[in-house]
Amino acid sequence: MNIIASLIIGYVVGCFQSAYIVSRRRKHIDIRDYGSGNAGTTNVIRVIGWKAGTVTFIMDICKAVIGVYIATLLFDDILMGYFAGVGVVIGHNWPVILGFRGGKGIASTIGLLLMVDIRIGLIVAGIMALVIFISKYVSLGSILMSISIPILMAIFHLDEILYVVLGVVLMVSALYNHRANIKRLLNGTENKLGHKKKNAE
């Protein structure tokens, strides 16, 4: 029951869709109608600008931190906080109040990992930042970051199988939501950071 409650708590917090709110307040638009159609940081940067994108990124990290903190406090168990964090990512990606059309959950994933195990959170953030810096592909950084999660969970929490299992869930979710990006990366048609999207995908 604690697991279910934690997931629900996280999901409700995750439905607070930062990109949607920022785009509505800044430009009076629904960010999902522009650019890639994704309600996430990268699309906000491309459509509205870096300042709005930075605000979106921070808000998405913070909502994961809040979700993990609430569940951990209620159940006095960081594992329940971890479940809540996964719930936040699910709510962010598929928010019921926005017709299940959300983002890809990368910033929220970083936020929950920083709370669950700051070592893993900092490592995955570093991996993502380094890959983006070198390649200029945000999607590639997100993909490689997500693949590293279950590996790092196995390294740091080998005796806690649920940590690894939830890491796999986060990876699968990220890869599923980046399936179109993966196809474009393989085809050489993926947009680099700083390039404007000409058409909605």
NORQUIDA-V147071 format. One record per pair of residues at least 24 apart in sequence whose C-alpha atoms are under 6 Angstrom apart, sorted by the first residue. I is the first residue (numbers start at 1). J is the second residue. If there is no record, write none. Layout:
i=<I;I>
j=<J;J>
This chain:
i=<6;6;6;6;7;7;7;10;10;10;10;10;11;11;11;13;14;14;14;15;15;15;18;19;34;35;35;36;36;38;39;39;40;46;57;60;60;61;61;61;64;64;64;64;65;65;85;104;136;136;137;137;146;147>
j=<71;80;83;84;83;84;87;67;84;85;87;88;87;88;91;88;88;91;92;91;92;95;56;56;200;197;200;200;201;103;102;103;103;196;107;107;108;107;108;111;88;108;111;112;111;112;112;177;192;193;192;193;171;171>
